[in-house]
Amino acid sequence: MTNSIALLMALLIGGVLAVDHYWLGGDMPLFLARQFVNLVEYLSFWR
């Protein structure tokens, strides 16, 4: 991954988090964390 791609991805993630915070109520990071926990629990079944 080049530096320009990493910078673009960081700006994109930061922009999405800023839009979520200011316009959508700021619940997206918590929702994604809960979905990630569900995914880990699902994948641990197959271990």
HTML snippet that shows the backbone in 3Dmol.js (N, CA, C, O; Angstrom):
<script src="https://3Dmol.org/build/3Dmol-min.js"></script>
<div id="view" style="width:600px;height:400px;position:relative"></div>
<script>
const pdb = `
ATOM      1  N   MET A   1       0.855  -1.164   0.000  1.00  0.00           N
ATOM      2  CA  MET A   1       0.000   0.000   0.000  1.00  0.00           C
ATOM      3  C   MET A   1       0.903   1.230   0.000  1.00  0.00           C
ATOM      4  O   MET A   1       1.818   1.352   0.814  1.00  0.00           O
ATOM      5  N   THR A   2       0.631   2.104  -0.900  1.00  0.00           N
ATOM      6  CA  THR A   2       1.439   3.320  -0.988  1.00  0.00           C
ATOM      7  C   THR A   2       0.925   4.365   0.005  1.00  0.00           C
ATOM      8  O   THR A   2      -0.176   4.254   0.544  1.00  0.00           O
ATOM      9  N   ASN A   3       1.745   5.365   0.223  1.00  0.00           N
ATOM     10  CA  ASN A   3       1.369   6.421   1.169  1.00  0.00           C
ATOM     11  C   ASN A   3       0.138   7.185   0.704  1.00  0.00           C
ATOM     12  O   ASN A   3      -0.687   7.581   1.527  1.00  0.00           O
ATOM     13  N   SER A   4       0.001   7.394  -0.587  1.00  0.00           N
ATOM     14  CA  SER A   4      -1.145   8.154  -1.087  1.00  0.00           C
ATOM     15  C   SER A   4      -2.446   7.369  -0.870  1.00  0.00           C
ATOM     16  O   SER A   4      -3.474   7.959  -0.539  1.00  0.00           O
ATOM     17  N   ILE A   5      -2.405   6.052  -1.053  1.00  0.00           N
ATOM     18  CA  ILE A   5      -3.600   5.244  -0.822  1.00  0.00           C
ATOM     19  C   ILE A   5      -3.941   5.223   0.662  1.00  0.00           C
ATOM     20  O   ILE A   5      -5.112   5.311   1.030  1.00  0.00           O
ATOM     21  N   ALA A   6      -2.928   5.107   1.519  1.00  0.00           N
ATOM     22  CA  ALA A   6      -3.162   5.105   2.968  1.00  0.00           C
ATOM     23  C   ALA A   6      -3.753   6.439   3.424  1.00  0.00           C
ATOM     24  O   ALA A   6      -4.661   6.465   4.255  1.00  0.00           O
ATOM     25  N   LEU A   7      -3.248   7.527   2.889  1.00  0.00           N
ATOM     26  CA  LEU A   7      -3.773   8.850   3.244  1.00  0.00           C
ATOM     27  C   LEU A   7      -5.208   9.007   2.772  1.00  0.00           C
ATOM     28  O   LEU A   7      -6.044   9.542   3.500  1.00  0.00           O
ATOM     29  N   LEU A   8      -5.500   8.550   1.573  1.00  0.00           N
ATOM     30  CA  LEU A   8      -6.856   8.625   1.048  1.00  0.00           C
ATOM     31  C   LEU A   8      -7.826   7.807   1.905  1.00  0.00           C
ATOM     32  O   LEU A   8      -8.930   8.258   2.210  1.00  0.00           O
ATOM     33  N   MET A   9      -7.408   6.618   2.284  1.00  0.00           N
ATOM     34  CA  MET A   9      -8.262   5.775   3.128  1.00  0.00           C
ATOM     35  C   MET A   9      -8.489   6.412   4.500  1.00  0.00           C
ATOM     36  O   MET A   9      -9.602   6.367   5.024  1.00  0.00           O
ATOM     37  N   ALA A  10      -7.449   7.001   5.082  1.00  0.00           N
ATOM     38  CA  ALA A  10      -7.584   7.663   6.383  1.00  0.00           C
ATOM     39  C   ALA A  10      -8.541   8.848   6.294  1.00  0.00           C
ATOM     40  O   ALA A  10      -9.372   9.048   7.181  1.00  0.00           O
ATOM     41  N   LEU A  11      -8.426   9.633   5.226  1.00  0.00           N
ATOM     42  CA  LEU A  11      -9.334  10.772   5.040  1.00  0.00           C
ATOM     43  C   LEU A  11     -10.769  10.308   4.821  1.00  0.00           C
ATOM     44  O   LEU A  11     -11.707  10.934   5.315  1.00  0.00           O
ATOM     45  N   LEU A  12     -10.942   9.220   4.089  1.00  0.00           N
ATOM     46  CA  LEU A  12     -12.277   8.688   3.835  1.00  0.00           C
ATOM     47  C   LEU A  12     -12.921   8.187   5.125  1.00  0.00           C
ATOM     48  O   LEU A  12     -14.089   8.473   5.390  1.00  0.00           O
ATOM     49  N   ILE A  13     -12.169   7.446   5.920  1.00  0.00           N
ATOM     50  CA  ILE A  13     -12.703   6.941   7.190  1.00  0.00           C
ATOM     51  C   ILE A  13     -13.010   8.104   8.129  1.00  0.00           C
ATOM     52  O   ILE A  13     -14.056   8.118   8.778  1.00  0.00           O
ATOM     53  N   GLY A  14     -12.110   9.070   8.202  1.00  0.00           N
ATOM     54  CA  GLY A  14     -12.350  10.246   9.039  1.00  0.00           C
ATOM     55  C   GLY A  14     -13.573  11.030   8.587  1.00  0.00           C
ATOM     56  O   GLY A  14     -14.339  11.525   9.413  1.00  0.00           O
ATOM     57  N   GLY A  15     -13.754  11.141   7.282  1.00  0.00           N
ATOM     58  CA  GLY A  15     -14.927  11.842   6.750  1.00  0.00           C
ATOM     59  C   GLY A  15     -16.225  11.129   7.080  1.00  0.00           C
ATOM     60  O   GLY A  15     -17.216  11.758   7.449  1.00  0.00           O
ATOM     61  N   VAL A  16     -16.211   9.814   6.945  1.00  0.00           N
ATOM     62  CA  VAL A  16     -17.415   9.033   7.279  1.00  0.00           C
ATOM     63  C   VAL A  16     -17.746   9.177   8.758  1.00  0.00           C
ATOM     64  O   VAL A  16     -18.913   9.341   9.116  1.00  0.00           O
ATOM     65  N   LEU A  17     -16.744   9.117   9.615  1.00  0.00           N
ATOM     66  CA  LEU A  17     -16.993   9.291  11.051  1.00  0.00           C
ATOM     67  C   LEU A  17     -17.481  10.699  11.383  1.00  0.00           C
ATOM     68  O   LEU A  17     -18.330  10.868  12.259  1.00  0.00           O
ATOM     69  N   ALA A  18     -16.956  11.705  10.695  1.00  0.00           N
ATOM     70  CA  ALA A  18     -17.401  13.079  10.926  1.00  0.00           C
ATOM     71  C   ALA A  18     -18.848  13.267  10.474  1.00  0.00           C
ATOM     72  O   ALA A  18     -19.638  13.898  11.176  1.00  0.00           O
ATOM     73  N   VAL A  19     -19.200  12.727   9.315  1.00  0.00           N
ATOM     74  CA  VAL A  19     -20.583  12.829   8.832  1.00  0.00           C
ATOM     75  C   VAL A  19     -21.517  12.117   9.802  1.00  0.00           C
ATOM     76  O   VAL A  19     -22.591  12.629  10.118  1.00  0.00           O
ATOM     77  N   ASP A  20     -21.119  10.949  10.274  1.00  0.00           N
ATOM     78  CA  ASP A  20     -21.950  10.220  11.224  1.00  0.00           C
ATOM     79  C   ASP A  20     -22.124  11.016  12.510  1.00  0.00           C
ATOM     80  O   ASP A  20     -23.225  11.062  13.059  1.00  0.00           O
ATOM     81  N   HIS A  21     -21.074  11.633  12.991  1.00  0.00           N
ATOM     82  CA  HIS A  21     -21.150  12.379  14.247  1.00  0.00           C
ATOM     83  C   HIS A  21     -22.049  13.614  14.127  1.00  0.00           C
ATOM     84  O   HIS A  21     -22.874  13.867  15.005  1.00  0.00           O
ATOM     85  N   TYR A  22     -21.894  14.374  13.054  1.00  0.00           N
ATOM     86  CA  TYR A  22     -22.607  15.638  12.946  1.00  0.00           C
ATOM     87  C   TYR A  22     -24.017  15.524  12.380  1.00  0.00           C
ATOM     88  O   TYR A  22     -24.889  16.313  12.745  1.00  0.00           O
ATOM     89  N   TRP A  23     -24.258  14.562  11.500  1.00  0.00           N
ATOM     90  CA  TRP A  23     -25.571  14.505  10.848  1.00  0.00           C
ATOM     91  C   TRP A  23     -26.405  13.282  11.211  1.00  0.00           C
ATOM     92  O   TRP A  23     -27.632  13.333  11.134  1.00  0.00           O
ATOM     93  N   LEU A  24     -25.768  12.193  11.601  1.00  0.00           N
ATOM     94  CA  LEU A  24     -26.512  10.949  11.799  1.00  0.00           C
ATOM     95  C   LEU A  24     -26.613  10.520  13.258  1.00  0.00           C
ATOM     96  O   LEU A  24     -27.173   9.459  13.536  1.00  0.00           O
ATOM     97  N   GLY A  25     -26.108  11.282  14.172  1.00  0.00           N
ATOM     98  CA  GLY A  25     -26.285  10.977  15.580  1.00  0.00           C
ATOM     99  C   GLY A  25     -25.117  10.273  16.248  1.00  0.00           C
ATOM    100  O   GLY A  25     -25.103  10.160  17.474  1.00  0.00           O
ATOM    101  N   GLY A  26     -24.152   9.804  15.502  1.00  0.00           N
ATOM    102  CA  GLY A  26     -22.950   9.238  16.093  1.00  0.00           C
ATOM    103  C   GLY A  26     -23.061   7.818  16.590  1.00  0.00           C
ATOM    104  O   GLY A  26     -22.270   7.407  17.439  1.00  0.00           O
ATOM    105  N   ASP A  27     -24.019   7.049  16.089  1.00  0.00           N
ATOM    106  CA  ASP A  27     -24.191   5.682  16.567  1.00  0.00           C
ATOM    107  C   ASP A  27     -23.467   4.640  15.727  1.00  0.00           C
ATOM    108  O   ASP A  27     -23.445   3.466  16.098  1.00  0.00           O
ATOM    109  N   MET A  28     -22.881   5.030  14.621  1.00  0.00           N
ATOM    110  CA  MET A  28     -22.278   4.055  13.718  1.00  0.00           C
ATOM    111  C   MET A  28     -21.092   3.295  14.320  1.00  0.00           C
ATOM    112  O   MET A  28     -21.028   2.080  14.136  1.00  0.00           O
ATOM    113  N   PRO A  29     -20.149   3.931  15.029  1.00  0.00           N
ATOM    114  CA  PRO A  29     -19.028   3.151  15.574  1.00  0.00           C
ATOM    115  C   PRO A  29     -19.482   2.075  16.563  1.00  0.00           C
ATOM    116  O   PRO A  29     -18.935   0.972  16.564  1.00  0.00           O
ATOM    117  N   LEU A  30     -20.455   2.376  17.386  1.00  0.00           N
ATOM    118  CA  LEU A  30     -20.961   1.386  18.333  1.00  0.00           C
ATOM    119  C   LEU A  30     -21.681   0.251  17.602  1.00  0.00           C
ATOM    120  O   LEU A  30     -21.527  -0.916  17.963  1.00  0.00           O
ATOM    121  N   PHE A  31     -22.456   0.586  16.586  1.00  0.00           N
ATOM    122  CA  PHE A  31     -23.130  -0.438  15.790  1.00  0.00           C
ATOM    123  C   PHE A  31     -22.120  -1.357  15.121  1.00  0.00           C
ATOM    124  O   PHE A  31     -22.279  -2.577  15.145  1.00  0.00           O
ATOM    125  N   LEU A  32     -21.077  -0.779  14.520  1.00  0.00           N
ATOM    126  CA  LEU A  32     -20.067  -1.591  13.854  1.00  0.00           C
ATOM    127  C   LEU A  32     -19.303  -2.460  14.849  1.00  0.00           C
ATOM    128  O   LEU A  32     -18.956  -3.598  14.533  1.00  0.00           O
ATOM    129  N   ALA A  33     -19.040  -1.942  16.035  1.00  0.00           N
ATOM    130  CA  ALA A  33     -18.356  -2.741  17.054  1.00  0.00           C
ATOM    131  C   ALA A  33     -19.210  -3.925  17.475  1.00  0.00           C
ATOM    132  O   ALA A  33     -18.692  -5.029  17.642  1.00  0.00           O
ATOM    133  N   ARG A  34     -20.506  -3.716  17.648  1.00  0.00           N
ATOM    134  CA  ARG A  34     -21.395  -4.823  18.018  1.00  0.00           C
ATOM    135  C   ARG A  34     -21.490  -5.861  16.904  1.00  0.00           C
ATOM    136  O   ARG A  34     -21.524  -7.061  17.176  1.00  0.00           O
ATOM    137  N   GLN A  35     -21.533  -5.409  15.658  1.00  0.00           N
ATOM    138  CA  GLN A  35     -21.580  -6.345  14.547  1.00  0.00           C
ATOM    139  C   GLN A  35     -20.274  -7.128  14.428  1.00  0.00           C
ATOM    140  O   GLN A  35     -20.289  -8.301  14.057  1.00  0.00           O
ATOM    141  N   PHE A  36     -19.156  -6.495  14.738  1.00  0.00           N
ATOM    142  CA  PHE A  36     -17.872  -7.186  14.711  1.00  0.00           C
ATOM    143  C   PHE A  36     -17.812  -8.265  15.792  1.00  0.00           C
ATOM    144  O   PHE A  36     -17.281  -9.351  15.560  1.00  0.00           O
ATOM    145  N   VAL A  37     -18.354  -7.966  16.965  1.00  0.00           N
ATOM    146  CA  VAL A  37     -18.407  -8.968  18.031  1.00  0.00           C
ATOM    147  C   VAL A  37     -19.263 -10.148  17.596  1.00  0.00           C
ATOM    148  O   VAL A  37     -18.897 -11.298  17.838  1.00  0.00           O
ATOM    149  N   ASN A  38     -20.391  -9.882  16.961  1.00  0.00           N
ATOM    150  CA  ASN A  38     -21.232 -10.970  16.451  1.00  0.00           C
ATOM    151  C   ASN A  38     -20.497 -11.799  15.405  1.00  0.00           C
ATOM    152  O   ASN A  38     -20.618 -13.024  15.390  1.00  0.00           O
ATOM    153  N   LEU A  39     -19.741 -11.149  14.538  1.00  0.00           N
ATOM    154  CA  LEU A  39     -18.978 -11.860  13.521  1.00  0.00           C
ATOM    155  C   LEU A  39     -17.907 -12.746  14.157  1.00  0.00           C
ATOM    156  O   LEU A  39     -17.715 -13.885  13.731  1.00  0.00           O
ATOM    157  N   VAL A  40     -17.217 -12.239  15.163  1.00  0.00           N
ATOM    158  CA  VAL A  40     -16.185 -13.032  15.841  1.00  0.00           C
ATOM    159  C   VAL A  40     -16.805 -14.234  16.525  1.00  0.00           C
ATOM    160  O   VAL A  40     -16.246 -15.330  16.473  1.00  0.00           O
ATOM    161  N   GLU A  41     -17.951 -14.050  17.167  1.00  0.00           N
ATOM    162  CA  GLU A  41     -18.625 -15.181  17.805  1.00  0.00           C
ATOM    163  C   GLU A  41     -19.068 -16.207  16.770  1.00  0.00           C
ATOM    164  O   GLU A  41     -18.967 -17.409  17.014  1.00  0.00           O
ATOM    165  N   TYR A  42     -19.549 -15.760  15.636  1.00  0.00           N
ATOM    166  CA  TYR A  42     -19.965 -16.675  14.576  1.00  0.00           C
ATOM    167  C   TYR A  42     -18.772 -17.449  14.035  1.00  0.00           C
ATOM    168  O   TYR A  42     -18.857 -18.659  13.825  1.00  0.00           O
ATOM    169  N   LEU A  43     -17.668 -16.761  13.809  1.00  0.00           N
ATOM    170  CA  LEU A  43     -16.488 -17.417  13.273  1.00  0.00           C
ATOM    171  C   LEU A  43     -15.834 -18.350  14.291  1.00  0.00           C
ATOM    172  O   LEU A  43     -15.204 -19.335  13.907  1.00  0.00           O
ATOM    173  N   SER A  44     -15.975 -18.056  15.571  1.00  0.00           N
ATOM    174  CA  SER A  44     -15.391 -18.943  16.585  1.00  0.00           C
ATOM    175  C   SER A  44     -16.110 -20.269  16.626  1.00  0.00           C
ATOM    176  O   SER A  44     -15.543 -21.262  17.082  1.00  0.00           O
ATOM    177  N   PHE A  45     -17.340 -20.312  16.162  1.00  0.00           N
ATOM    178  CA  PHE A  45     -18.073 -21.584  16.082  1.00  0.00           C
ATOM    179  C   PHE A  45     -17.392 -22.533  15.121  1.00  0.00           C
ATOM    180  O   PHE A  45     -17.367 -23.741  15.358  1.00  0.00           O
ATOM    181  N   TRP A  46     -16.840 -22.012  14.043  1.00  0.00           N
ATOM    182  CA  TRP A  46     -16.231 -22.841  13.004  1.00  0.00           C
ATOM    183  C   TRP A  46     -14.791 -23.233  13.320  1.00  0.00           C
ATOM    184  O   TRP A  46     -14.169 -23.956  12.542  1.00  0.00           O
ATOM    185  N   ARG A  47     -14.268 -22.785  14.413  1.00  0.00           N
ATOM    186  CA  ARG A  47     -12.879 -23.082  14.759  1.00  0.00           C
ATOM    187  C   ARG A  47     -12.687 -24.486  15.192  1.00  0.00           C
ATOM    188  O   ARG A  47     -11.568 -24.884  15.516  1.00  0.00           O
TER     189      ARG A  47
END
`;
const viewer = $3Dmol.createViewer("view");
viewer.addModel(pdb, "pdb");
viewer.setStyle({}, {cartoon: {color: "spectrum"}});
viewer.zoomTo();
viewer.render();
</script>
